[in-house]
């Protein structure tokens, strides 16, 4: 028996959240990672990229990652939109590091001039959106 390739249509934030739920499953995560999904013409490409051991997003990471996103858009996947999920062990409550990662991803994509979908948080059995309006209260706190 062969498995069908998972190719959802992603047109809304709810579609994206559903795709992340299916891809991440109910399992726990051993450390903080950032997952990247590339979406072209409302369909995700059939490969995720994981950035492991994702501590704090420093200036070097921001500059280099912005360059990578621009190259992907310009040279590899035209009409691409980027979707990110920050995963970590623990509960689904938003923490200051979760907010800092989401804020960094929104800033990096804005500075690179590439489209960014709503960033999501993945924890054991939970996927939740981190929209930009949830970042301000704690974005700079420890």
N, C-alpha and C positions, 0 to 999 in steps of 0.2 A: 504494500500500500504506500502511496506517495502522498505527502502533504501538499496542499495547495499553497501557492505563494500568497502571503498576506499583502494585499494591495488595496487598502481602504481609500475611499475618496475623502479628502480632508478639506472641507470648505468653511467649517466653523470651529470655534474653540471647543465645543462639545465633541466634535469629530476627532479633534486632536487628543483630547483627554481620553477618549475611548481607545484610540490607537495606542497611547502610552500604557493604558491599563492592560491591554492585550499583550503588548510586547514585554512589559516589565513583570507581569504576573503578580502573585501574592507573596513572593519570596522576600526575604530580607536582604540587606546590602551590607557588605563587610567594611566598607569605608566610604568616604565621600567621592563621588564621581560626577562628571558632567557628560551627559549623553547628547549627541547631535544627530538629528534627523534632517535630511535634505528633502524638500518637497518641491516637485516640479509639476506644473499643470494640475494641481490638486491631488497628486499621487506621490507618496513617499518613495524615494529610491529604496531598493531592497537591501540596504546595508546601514547599520548604525555605527557611529564612531563613539568610542568611550574614552574619555580623558580620566585616567585613574589617579588616585592619591591627590585629589583636587583640594589643596589647602586654600589659602587665600589667593585671589586673583591679583597678582602684583603688576607693576607697570610693564615689565618685560613680557609677561604673558599677554597682557592687553594688546600691546603693539604687535606681537607676533601672531596672535590669534586673529586680529583684525586683518592682517596681511593674508593669512590663509583663507579667510572667508571671502575676501575680495578676489583672490586667485581662483577659488572654486567657482564663484559667480562668473568671472570674466573668461576663464579658460577651460572650464570643465562642464559646468551645469548652467546653461543660460536659463533665465526665468526662474531661478531657484529662490525658495524661501527657506529660512533656517528655523528649526524648532529645537529647543533645548529642554532637557530634564536634568535637574540636580538630584542625585540620589545619595542617601546616607542611611545608616542604621538609626533606630530609635523611632519615636512617635512622629505623627504627621503634623505636629504643631510647628509653625514657622519660627525659626530661630534667627538671630542676627546674622550668623554666617550664611544661612539660606538667602536672606534678603540681600546680603552683599554680593553673593554670586549672581542672583537674578539681576540686580542693578548693574553689575559689571557686564553681563551678557547683553542687556538692553543698550548700554552705553557703547560697547564694542561694535555691535551691529549698526547702531546709529552713526558712529564715527566712520565705519567702513562703507556706509551707504548701501547696506544690504537689508532686505526685509527680514523681520524677526517675528515669529509667532509668539503667543503667550508662553512664558517660561513655566515649567511645571516642577513640582517637588515629588519625588518618589521615596516612600519609606515602606516598611513592612506592611503589605496589604493596603497601602493607601497611595493614591495619586491625587494631587491637588494643584490647581493653577496658582501662580504667583503673578497676578497682574501688576503693572507699574504702580497703580494707586495703593498697593499694599506695601510699598517700599519705603516711603517717606518717614514714618514714625520711628523706625529702628535702623535705618540703612547705615548710620554711622556709629551705632552703639556696639559695645563689645559682645 
